[in-house]
Amino acid sequence: MDATGPVFVGSSVHREPATTRYSVGGTRAVCDGGTHRWENTGRVPSGALKAGAADVEATLTELRSVDGLLLPDFHAVERQTVKLVQDRANGSHPPCCRDPEGHRRRFCRGPAWSRVREARHPGGMVSLSHTVVLAPVPRAWFVDALAVLVESAESGRAEEGQMLLPDGRVLSDMRLVEGRHLRPGAVYDVVLDENENGAGDEAGGAEEKRVPGDLGDSLRVTVREWDRRRALRLGIAVSVEDVGLVGEGALRSPDRPREAEISGQARIDGVWSALSRPTGRARLRLDDWWTATDTGRAPRSAPLWARLECGAARAELLAVPRPDPVEDRWEVTVTVRIRGRRLFRPVAALALGLGRRRLQRALTDALENLARDWNTEVPRLTAMGRDDIRREILPPA
């Protein structure tokens, strides 16, 4: 086998009718052309496996560096039916398994599974953290700005699919394609990047016009709920080159915003299959955020929480704010936890361990860049009054 990176033998076990396959250890492979015996050990959650028929899968995986990132490259996969049996010699041990020839292969060494609360090995987790200082967003200003946004949306109207501003001007990049304006079921198409191959008159220099349906990158918005006292809930569908995203966002109690939440799933073409269907969810508890920044009292849990999952890994983000002790700013500590999933846990544990410093550096750089942009734009925006905000969001006449 031609391998440029480290190669590992991973294994997993599964019993019908469960749909979960449990990872069982990982062993470094010796690629010298010879035949070698390998043995993996690991733990699974309490009650996950019982004696009886099961199937075991072994994978030969190389960690190959691609643009500085370690990604798994699968060289071989083999599956075999086994029989799980209780180890009678030591009742504290969980069942082991026997292959069809009767050879015993133990899957877990140590305490009984009933005393294992979580499968911690081999799916190691990496926890990264960094603190940034941000310009504050006053609650009163945020409530006013949100009210202006909602009022501006409600003051518009639709005529034959065209969206009109209060002064009668047409929003050329937005069309109402279904339903009534801002009523549940209303669907809007928004052009993010118009097709540059317009149909303008080359000789006369006539203004190019977009033909309906001739879209570049696009966004479709569906109104699920529009009630200023209860919630604003929108569905979104985005298409940008090789990426498609479908999701939903909600803001509860818009007149006095308390919580915002967004969730969705993406389709990414041209990437490794285990990364091509990520799903995500994020929640921001606004009341807890401002309580923490205004009073300095630590919240019971992180006001901002987000999770991103794909076939290979899961990442969780937590953000906790507190007032800066010197300046009128926020100190926000962001923690990111990453771990492998399912069959990828052994490989991901090793890759995360080896790449921890690089990941920490990437997180630090990303947050510092975000803080720099935030601290440039937010003071400018929070200095605006309601009329200034309205002029900022509406296109010039």
N, C-alpha and C positions, 0 to 999 in steps of 0.2 A: 504494500500500500504506500502510495506517494503522499506523505503528510509533511507539512511545513510547520505545524503547530502541535501542541500536546494533544494526545488522543486518550479518551477515557471510555471505559466499559460501564454503561449505565444499565439499570434494570428496574422493572416495575412489576407489580402483581395486581391481578384483578379477579374478582369473583362475581358471577351472575347472582342475582339480577341487578346488582349495583352498576351504575354507569361510571363510577370513579375508578381511575387507575392510580395506585399508590406507588410513588417512587421509592426504591430501595437501594440506597447507596450509590457510590461511584468509585471505580478503581482505575488508576493510571495504567494504560496499556503499554506494553513493550513491543514496539514495531521493529522486529529484527528478522522477520521471516519465519520464526519458529512458532511452535505451539505452546501456549502457556495456560496454566490453570488460574482462574480468577474466582474471587468470593466477595460478595457485597453484603453489608449489614446495614440495617436502618430500622426506624420506628415509624409506626402508623398510628392514627388516632384510636382511642379506646373503642373496642367493639367493631372496628372496621372490617376485620377478617375473622372467619371461623373455619374450623376444620372442614375439609371437603374439597371438591374439584375446583381448580382455579387455573388461570393461564398466566404465564410469566413471559415478559418480553425483555430482550436484551438488545442494546443499541451500541454501536461503535461510533463515537462522535469525536470529531476533531475541532478544537478551538482555533479558528483561522482568523488572522488579523485582516480586517477590511477597512481601509482608511483609518487605521488607528483604533478601531472598535473590534473586540473579539466576538465573533459570531460562530455558532455551531454549524458544522458541515457533517451531515450524516453519511457514513460510509457503508454501514450494514445494519440491518434489523432482522432479528430472528425471534419467533414466538413459539412457545412449547406449552403443552398442557401438563399440569402437575397435580399432586394431591397434597393438600395441607393437612398435617397431622399434629396432634398435641405431643409435646416433648414430655414423655412420662418420667424421664429421669430426674427432671427438676421442674416441679410445678410452677415455679416462679417465672419460667420462660414461656413465651407465647408459642403457638404452633410453628413448626418448621414445615418444609415441604419435601415431597419425594417425587422425583421424576419417574417416567414409566419404567426405568430399569431399577427403581428402588433406591437410588442414591439420594441421601438426605442433603438438603441445602437450607441452612438456617437463614431466615430473613431478618431476624431481630435478636440482638444480644443485649441482655440487661434486664431491667425490671419488667414486670408484666405490663401488657398494653393498657390495662385498666388504670395504671398509675401514670400514663402518658397523656398530658392534656393537649399537646400540639405536636405536629410533625416538624421538629426543629432540625433534624438532620436527614438528608444532606442539603435541604433547601435553605441554606444560609441567607440571612437578610442583611442588606447594607443600609445603614442609616446615615444620612448626610444632613448638615445643618449650616445655616448662614443667617446673619442678622444685617438688615439694611435700615437706613434712616430715610424716612419719607416725609414729604410735605403733607400736612393734614388736610382732610376734606371735612369741613364743618358739617354737622348734621343738618342745620338749618339751610345752608346753601344747597346741599344735596336734595333736600325735600323741595326747595323752590325750583331747582334745575329740572327735577323729574316732573314737576307740575307743568313747567313750560313745554317739555317734550310731549307730554300727554295732551295738553291743550292744543299744541300745534298739529298733532295728528288728528285730533277730533275736529278741528276747524277746517280741515280740508274736505273735499268732496270728490266723487267720481262721476264722470259723464262718459257713457259709451266706452268704458274701460280706462279712459284717461284719468289720471289723478290731477286735480286742480288745487292750487294754493288758494288761500282766502281772497287774494286779489285777482284771481282768475288765471294766473299763469299756469302752464302745463309742466308737470314733472315728467320730463321725457324719459327718464331712466326707471320709471315705475309704472306698472299697469295693474289694474284690478281685473283678474281673469275669471274669477268666480265669486258669487255671493254679493252681499251689500257691505259697504264700507264699514269696517271695524265691528261687524256683527260676527258671531261665531260661525265659522265655515267660510269666511271671506279668504280668498287666496290672491296674493300679489306676486308678480314677477318683478325682480329688481335686477338690472344689468350692472354687474360689477366691473366689466371691461368690455366696452363695445367693440364689435368687429371692425377692424380698421379698413377692411376692404369695402368701403362704402360705394354708393352708386352715384356719386356726384358727377356733375358735368365737367369734364376736364377742360374743355375749351372755354366755357363761361365762368368756371370757378364757382359753380353753384354749391350751396351748402349741402354737405352729405347728410342723408337721412337714414336712420336705421329702419330696416324692414322688420315688422313684427315677426318674431320667431328666429331672426338672424342674430343669435346671441353669441357673445363670447363667454367668459366666465359669468355664472349667473347664480342668483339666490332666489328661492321661492319661500315666501312667508305665509303661513296659514294661521288665522286667528282662531284659537281654541276657546278663549274666554277674554272678555273685555269688560271688567267691572271695577271701577276706581275704588270702591269700598272693599271689595273682596280680593280680586287678583287680576293680573294681566298674564295671560298664558298664550304663548306663540309657538307654533311648530316651524321648523326651519329645514330647508333642503338646499345644500350648496353643491355646486359642481365647478371645480377648478382644475383644469387639465386632467391629470390622472387620479384625482382625489374626489371622492363623493362623500358627503356628510349629511346625515339625517339626525335631527335632534329636536329637543323641546326645551323652552325656557319659561320660567315663571317668576313673577314678582308678587309677593303677597302683601296685601294692604297698601296699595300704591300711594294713597293719600298720606299714610304714615308708614313708610316702607319698613318691614320687619325682617323679611327673609327673601333671598333670591336663590334660585336653583336652576341648574341646566344639566341636561343629560343628552347623550347621543352615541351614535356608532358611525364608523367611517369605513370606507372601502378604498384601499390604496393599491393601485396597479403597479406592476413592475418591481415589487419588493419581495423579500422572502415571505413565504406564505404564513409563517407564524406571526408576522408583524403586519399582515395586510388587512386584518379586520379588527382594529382596536375599538374598544368601547370606553366611555368615560362618563363621569358624573361629578358635579361640583356643587357645593352649598355654602352660602355666606349668610350667617346670622347677623344682621345689621345691628340689632339692639345690643347684642353681646359685644360686638366690635366697638361701638361707640362708648359703651359702659366701661370697657377696659381702657380705652384711650383717654376718656374724660376723668375717670376716677383713679386709675392705676390698679384697680382690683383685678386680680388674675381670674380669667373665666374658668368655669368648671371643665370645659373642653374647648378645643380650638374653634374660634368663630368661622374660620375659613378652612374647608376640608374639600379635597378633590381626590379622585381615584381614576387611574387609567390602566386598562387591562388589555392584553393581547394574548395570543396563544402561548407565548414563551415566558411572559413576565407580568408582574403587577407592580405598579408604582402608586404610592399614596403620599399626598402632600398635605401638610398641616401648617397653618400660619396663625401666630398668636401676637397681637400688638400690645404695646404699652407706651405710655408717654415718655418722651425723651426727658431725662432729668435736668438738662441744661437749656435746650431750645424748645420752642413750641412746635415740636415735630413728633412723628411716630417712630418708635423702634419696633420693627416687625421681624420676628424670628421665624424663619421658614425651615421646616424639617421635611425631608423627602426620604421615604423608605421604599426600597426596591427588593423584590425577591422573585425567584423563578416560579414557574407554574408547571404542574403535572410532570410529564416526562422530562421537561427541561430544567427541573430543579437542581439536579446534581451539576449539570453543565453551567447553569446560571450562577450557582453558588461559587464555583471556581472563577468564572469570568468576572463576577462582581467583586470578589476578593482581590483579584489581580488588578482590576481597573478602578479600585476605590479612589485612589488619589486623582486619577484623571476625571472621574465623575465629580468629585468634590470641586475640582478646579473649574469644570464646566458649569456646575451649579453656581459657584461664586461669581463667575464672569457673567452668566445670564442675569442673575439678580442685580448685580452692580450696574449692568447696562440698562435694565428695567428701571432701577432707581434713578439713574441719571436722566432718562427720558421723562419719568414721572415728575421729578423735581424741576424740570424745565416747563412742562405743560400745565401741571396742576395749579401752581400759584397764579398763572395767567388766567386760567378758567375760574378759579374761586374768587378772583377779583371782580368778576362780571356780575352785573345785576340782571334782573329778569329780562329787560329789554335787550341788553347786550347778548344774553344767551339766545334769545329768539333770533336776533340778527345772525348769530354764529351758525345756527342749525338750518336756517332757511337760505336758499340760494339767492344771490343778489339779483335785483331787478334788472 
